Amino acid sequence: MGGENRAERSGEIRQYDWPQIYMLALIQVLGLWSIAPLWMCLFVALITTAKWLFPNAIGGGLRLMLTLAGGAWFLLYFGFNFTVEIAAVFLWLAASLKLLEIKSDKDLKLFVYVMLYVSAVSMLFEQSILHVLLQLLLVMLALSVLLRLHSGQVRWTFTQWRSLCSVLLFALPLVIVLFVFFPRIGPLWTIPVKASSATTGMSDSMSPGDIANLVNSDERVFRASFSGQRPVQSALYWRGLVLDRFDGRRWSRHPKRFVYGSKGRYDLGQNLEAAGDFYQVLLEPHNRLWLYALEGSESMSTHVKRKDMGQFELAVEAIQPVNYRMSYQSPEFLGRTIPTAYLVSGVDRSTSPSERDLQVPVSGNPETRRYMADLRKRLPSDQALLTHLLREFRNKAFSYSLQPPVLGEHFVDEFLFASRTGFCSHFAGSLAYMLRLADIPARVIVGYQGGEAVEGESYLLVREYDAHAWVEAYISGLGWVRVDPTAMVAPNRIEQNLERAVAQEGTFLKDNLAAQWRHGFTALTWLSLKMDKLNYQWQKWVINYSQADQYGVFRKLLGEYSLMRVALVFVSVFVLISILLLLRGWLKAEGRNLSGSQKRYLRWLALFSVLGYPRKIGESPRAYVNRMAEKMPPRLYRFALKETDQLEQREYSGDEQRIRQG
Amino acid sequence: MVNSSVQTAGQSKRRSYSLSQRVSLWISERARRAAQFTLTQKNIYIFPSASGFGFAALLLLMLVTAINYQSSLVYMLTFLLGAIFFVSIWLCFLNLRGLQVESADSQGVFAGNAAFFRVRLLHAQQHVYGLQLAVRANGCVKASLEPGKVALVDVPVDLNKRGRYRSDRLLIETYYPFGLIRGWTWLKLDADCLIYPAPIAPPEDAYMGGEGASAASQQKGGDRDVLRGFQAGDTLARVHWKKFASGDQLVVRDQGFVMPERLWLKWEDFPEADAELRLSYLCDLVLSRQAAGEDFGLELPGRRISPHHGRKHASECLAALAEYGKPVSDPAVVSFELE
């Protein structure tokens, strides 16, 4: 009787040498490979494997030594900095060391909980589909440890995995609904995320040759999709940073920057359609705060703040892809009066002194100074002066090149009056300098220009080689005006792309053989664009699913957004899952290897039990019905008797058997 | 137990119990006692466990992380774990629902050995995982069931005095599936625990029975262990191996005293021993008689069991010894009174 059922006295010492526990620690080495230092990955892999293979080899003394060594190494490596990255790595190391001395259920649970949190934090740094699948596997392992701990099973069998999967299956609808409809709010507070400052892409200063290095790469910077008609290629000026400080050679951001307001908060339930045209940007992680936006943009996302001079910033560095939505209005074209000029709004200084837009080094470039003093005398109007300078770029046979000659100390002099060969940074830097010499406020803007329209998709792909620099000048009577000297020298850079602009020179992606190769093969270009599409969908709909998307989806499915309706959706899913679970319990009971008549009998028996006439364990149907003779009301008894007769007749006559076989 | 005792004037004639003890007793007295229970939504309780609250704190931490770093993937993991928390509430309930619990025949133990209540568990349709059964805080026993198979589970109780005890409320709990949720039930099961007196072999001088007196006196003064030559039928355990090793013949130790053969085991046989000791002596005699397969009868003041043989008869005699002079008691009350 009950030969396979077990009853075990509590209090005995359990052995925690289940493979799942070790796998949990070991597989996370792969997950944290990119953020943890190499020595730590090896250290953890080593101690975990050692513990797995020789559970009893690591005694108290050795354990203490390992713990101290790990801790000291960690301190030496990271010091006392505190960032999320370091905290995650620390938790992982501590949990792995804890693995050496798991003595009770409580220890094990703590280990599992910490590993779950490490899984969560690891996804701040790595968002590829592959990494997410890996973390899902780790979560399954963590849950399997908990299940094994509480199911009272000594052996871990396939059945347990199956029941774990079914738990996940039942949780799934709830996860989807929560993900889609759970209200998203802006950050509450922030802790720096990364200690290492390895950044990619554009930097916050510009020397003459800088951008030319950048354009050697075909890395993706961001993707943008427009709600309405996409602006023409030559209008796509993605503003990044305002460089307002010039030291004679290098343009940079003024070290004392001011922040104003937290404009751009997106209110709950705001109607998106009413906001006019907008675009959505999916920015690749560049470990910086700044963002790229078209001129005349306003933020529609909670995590994007507007800063001084129309720049936009994130609350935390973009260590993962960032999604943001901006409304925008096309700037006014002034090309009839000043070549290439557009009127730009919302880029005034509001908190910092405006003299900064006139700052120049006290000496240097004497020839340029003389030239500008002379020109100013001849052309007192700002507008006329600017127009003249831009025309000079075209008329004086300047040429556009990715391999400009190296310039000396008075680099503007040498560039303007001798070499006349340069890249956008040369043109923009010298124009801004000249304007400042003539007392016209001016600054250099760095960002990206243009982008590749992906065929069949509604988005624009902007790569590193689209990097660009241009000038904003303040013309009295008009306001801030964007002018682009590069457009005067090499119009096809702006109207088409860099590849066309340097087609004759043949320097497109010159030093990047891999990128050249990728670019050369149509099949590879096609494949990379297809992969880009998949990644784009993953990033757009999962990683960068935002509040704005949330409203969109909600409105499409359920009409007007309100918290009441959200609550209603949650409750109905809760109820749905509950019903499904109960139904499964019932189906499981029904679906067991029972014949039809047995099932029928059991169903009636359940009813009798509810009415207060339970059958005893092990009591035969006949014994039960006999015992009920006096207990049950006569009518019910007669009914029970009839059911019992039928059951016996069917079960023992053999008909049933034949029917089931056939 | 809990020390913060609240005393009232009305309680003074009985022993004073702490508040929680009294609440517990009050509930216990009002619970329906039955020989069989089936667990349904009416008698299953569900609440997050301590580690469930810990898990909720973890989820909160994850949620804050997700909000502060605007990470959809961390949101997703938080929701996944939250949804699993929710599903595990149902799984915990469904694990217990439909479980049938029944008292099994009481199986006696001798005082000083671990005592237990025996219950029979069955779930007709499904697996039942990670059950823990306990009566009061007496340590628990774990069990898992397969569908349709009956399990006999001995629930330990901390009792060491002879007597027949009626089970206090039986606690059946489970932390299945992930330890986040505790599902439990209290059943006032109609189960008994029978504790026999500890068997003590009566020394010869304690034995003053009429028929055996001469036999006892025959051996008086002699050494307890007598060495004699090996005879057929002697067990090897009794061989004096040391002596054999030193070159002698096979020699066996003989227990000096041989219990005289008598039909009736009587209370009056041991006039000098106190009541508990007498019961222990009688218990030992019953066991040795039963082992020998002989007929015997038992005579206690107010109880007389006529001579017979076999296990059932021995059990009846042992039960009579256990219950002698004691009403059936509730272990809850007993354990309170012990304090």
Contacts between the chains, C-beta under 8 A, distances in Angstrom:
chain1	res1	chain2	res2	distance
A	1	B	150	5.5
A	1	B	152	7.0
A	2	B	149	5.1
A	2	B	150	4.7
A	2	B	151	4.3
A	2	B	152	6.2
A	3	B	149	7.8
A	4	B	146	5.8
A	4	B	149	6.5
A	5	B	121	7.9
A	5	B	143	6.8
A	5	B	144	6.8
A	5	B	145	5.5
A	5	B	146	6.0
A	5	B	149	5.6
A	5	B	150	7.6
A	5	B	151	3.7
A	6	B	142	7.9
A	6	B	143	6.5
A	6	B	144	5.9
A	6	B	151	7.9
A	7	B	141	5.6
A	7	B	142	6.8
A	7	B	143	4.4
A	7	B	151	6.4
A	7	B	152	7.6
A	7	B	153	4.6
A	7	B	154	7.0
A	8	B	141	7.1
A	8	B	142	4.6
A	8	B	143	7.4
A	9	B	139	7.5
A	9	B	141	5.8
A	9	B	142	7.7
A	9	B	156	7.3
A	10	B	132	7.1
A	10	B	139	6.4
A	10	B	140	5.1
A	10	B	141	6.7
A	10	B	142	5.8
A	11	B	139	6.6
A	84	B	69	7.3
A	109	B	51	5.4
A	109	B	54	7.5
A	109	B	179	6.8
A	113	B	54	6.6
A	113	B	55	6.9
A	113	B	58	5.2
A	116	B	58	6.6
A	116	B	81	6.9
A	117	B	58	6.3
A	117	B	61	6.7
A	117	B	62	6.7
A	119	B	77	6.6
A	120	B	62	5.0
A	120	B	65	6.2
A	120	B	66	7.8
A	120	B	74	5.0
A	120	B	77	5.0
A	120	B	78	7.2
A	121	B	65	6.8
A	121	B	74	7.7
A	123	B	71	6.5
A	123	B	73	4.0
A	123	B	74	5.7
A	123	B	77	6.8
A	124	B	65	7.5
A	124	B	69	5.4
A	124	B	71	5.4
A	124	B	73	7.9
A	124	B	74	6.6
A	127	B	73	6.0
A	132	B	73	6.2
A	135	B	77	7.2
A	139	B	77	7.0
A	139	B	80	7.0
A	139	B	81	7.6
A	143	B	84	7.0
A	143	B	178	6.4
A	146	B	177	7.6
A	146	B	178	4.2
A	146	B	179	5.6
A	146	B	180	8.0
A	147	B	177	5.3
A	147	B	178	6.1
A	149	B	179	6.2
A	150	B	129	7.6
A	150	B	130	5.0
A	150	B	174	7.8
A	150	B	175	4.5
A	150	B	176	5.3
A	150	B	177	6.3
A	150	B	178	6.3
A	150	B	179	4.4
A	151	B	129	4.0
A	151	B	130	4.9
A	151	B	144	7.1
A	151	B	176	5.6
A	151	B	177	6.6
A	152	B	129	5.5
A	152	B	130	3.7
A	152	B	131	6.9
A	152	B	142	5.3
A	152	B	143	7.1
A	152	B	144	4.4
A	152	B	176	7.7
A	153	B	129	6.8
A	153	B	130	7.9
A	153	B	144	6.3
A	163	B	177	7.5
A	167	B	84	6.1
A	167	B	87	5.5
A	167	B	88	7.2
A	167	B	91	6.9
A	167	B	177	6.7
A	168	B	84	7.4
A	170	B	87	4.8
A	171	B	80	6.4
A	171	B	83	3.6
A	171	B	84	4.9
A	171	B	86	7.4
A	171	B	87	5.1
A	172	B	83	7.6
A	174	B	79	7.3
A	174	B	82	7.8
A	174	B	83	3.8
A	174	B	86	6.4
A	174	B	87	7.7
A	175	B	76	6.9
A	175	B	79	4.8
A	175	B	80	5.1
A	175	B	83	5.0
A	178	B	79	4.0
A	178	B	82	7.0
A	178	B	83	6.9
A	179	B	72	7.7
A	179	B	75	6.6
A	179	B	76	5.6
A	179	B	79	5.6
A	182	B	75	7.1
A	182	B	79	6.9
A	184	B	67	7.8
A	184	B	70	7.9
A	184	B	75	7.7
A	185	B	67	5.9
A	186	B	67	7.8
A	187	B	67	6.3
A	187	B	68	4.6
A	187	B	69	7.3
A	187	B	70	6.5
A	188	B	64	6.7
A	188	B	67	5.9
A	188	B	68	5.7
A	189	B	68	6.4
A	190	B	68	6.0
A	191	B	68	7.7
A	193	B	69	6.9
A	303	B	70	5.2
A	316	B	68	7.7
A	316	B	69	6.2
A	316	B	70	7.8
A	320	B	69	7.8
A	320	B	71	6.5
A	322	B	70	7.7
A	542	B	72	6.0
A	542	B	73	7.3
A	542	B	76	7.4
A	543	B	72	5.2
A	543	B	73	6.4
A	544	B	72	6.6
A	545	B	72	5.1
A	574	B	86	7.0
A	577	B	86	7.3
A	577	B	87	6.8
A	577	B	90	7.7
A	578	B	90	6.2
A	581	B	87	7.0
A	581	B	90	4.4
A	581	B	91	7.4
A	581	B	94	6.8
A	582	B	90	7.5
A	582	B	94	7.6
A	585	B	94	4.7
A	585	B	97	7.2
A	585	B	126	7.4
A	588	B	125	6.7
A	588	B	126	5.9
A	589	B	98	7.7
A	589	B	124	7.8
A	589	B	125	3.6
A	589	B	126	6.6
A	592	B	125	6.2
A	592	B	147	7.0
A	602	B	124	7.6
A	609	B	38	6.4
A	614	B	36	6.4
A	614	B	38	6.0
A	616	B	36	6.3
A	616	B	102	7.0
A	617	B	36	7.3
A	617	B	100	5.6
A	617	B	102	5.1
A	617	B	120	5.8
A	617	B	122	4.8
A	617	B	150	6.2
A	618	B	122	7.9
A	618	B	150	6.6
